[in-house]
Amino acid sequence: MATVRLTYFDGRGLGEIVRFILAACGIEFTETLLQERQEYEKLLEDGKLEFYQVPLLEIDGLELVQTGAIVRYVARKGGLYGHSNAEQSKIDMFYEGTRDFFDSFHLMVFQDPKEVLAKAKAKGLPRYLPVFDQALKKNGTGFLVGDSMSLADVSLIELLLIVTEYFGEETLSDYPSLKAFKSMMVSQERIAAFLKGPQRKGANTDAYVATCRTVLKLDI
Ligand SMILES: N[C@@H](CCC(=O)N[C@@H](CS)C(=O)NCC(=O)O)C(=O)O
């Protein structure tokens, strides 16, 4: 297979869900990790960034941008996008729900991280965790939709890993289905290998934030 290439930064951000879904689908990929403004300008000049934004995934001769479009393409290709229109819509629903909560963490690149985390803890946890816990309980297969792993589950595990990293494992104490889901997902062979491997990125560092700001010329 021709090389699959993800272009993003050397950090999680919007790129990490792309890495997760590629890994979950067993699709090997290489990465261009942007460091300099010139690299980003070259992508713009080459017309690779339809909306002048990253992540960019080059796959099967396509230059895909927009995270949602990217992960759906990969999930469809890898068989992690349900078996019917109804299942796909449910997967979309849970995917969008996880992203709504995830976005509050992504804001840490642009806003005071302490304030962002305090808000996520006070408002995000009680709002979203019960929904996902109940959904898992109701579906009863261990997965959010149907009886096998889908994009929805991959998106939820990325979120739960962030939540427990920032707020501790005890955050899941009142949510038995989420707790069981987390242990099940992190021991899935491909996910486990990705989490241990070099393509899994660490939590935001000052250097990562500074690089994003320089490359994207952010002055907010
Ligand atoms: N809706 C887009 C948003 C992508 C996005 O905001 N990317 C940021 C980096 S995290 C970017 O490239 N910003 C540059 C810009 O908007 O000019 C997606 O989901 O991929």
The ligand as a Tripos MOL2 file, in Angstrom:
@<TRIPOS>MOLECULE
LIG
   20    19     1     0     0
SMALL
NO_CHARGES

@<TRIPOS>ATOM
      1 N1        -12.6560   21.8930   11.5110 N.3       1 LIG1
      2 C1        -11.2610   21.6090   11.3550 C.3       1 LIG1
      3 C2        -10.4820   22.5280   12.2700 C.3       1 LIG1
      4 C3         -8.9790   22.3450   12.0490 C.3       1 LIG1
      5 C4         -8.1600   23.3700   12.7780 C.2       1 LIG1
      6 O1         -8.6810   24.3220   13.4000 O.2       1 LIG1
      7 N2         -6.8480   23.1830   12.7090 N.am      1 LIG1
      8 C5         -5.9410   24.1410   13.2830 C.3       1 LIG1
      9 C6         -4.7820   23.4240   13.9530 C.3       1 LIG1
     10 S1         -5.3290   22.5210   15.3690 S.3       1 LIG1
     11 C7         -5.4110   24.9690   12.1330 C.2       1 LIG1
     12 O2         -4.8800   24.4300   11.1870 O.2       1 LIG1
     13 N3         -5.5640   26.2870   12.2250 N.am      1 LIG1
     14 C8         -5.0800   27.1860   11.2170 C.3       1 LIG1
     15 C9         -6.1410   28.1290   10.7350 C.2       1 LIG1
     16 O3         -7.3330   27.9340   11.0550 O.co2     1 LIG1
     17 O4         -5.7690   29.0520   10.0360 O.co2     1 LIG1
     18 C10       -10.9830   20.1610   11.6730 C.2       1 LIG1
     19 O5        -11.7620   19.5540   12.4200 O.co2     1 LIG1
     20 O6        -10.0040   19.6080   11.1580 O.co2     1 LIG1
@<TRIPOS>BOND
     1     1     2 1
     2     2     3 1
     3     2    18 1
     4     3     4 1
     5     4     5 1
     6     5     6 2
     7     5     7 1
     8     7     8 1
     9     8     9 1
    10     8    11 1
    11     9    10 1
    12    11    12 2
    13    11    13 1
    14    13    14 1
    15    14    15 1
    16    15    16 2
    17    15    17 1
    18    18    19 2
    19    18    20 1
@<TRIPOS>SUBSTRUCTURE
     1 LIG1         1 GROUP 0 **** ****
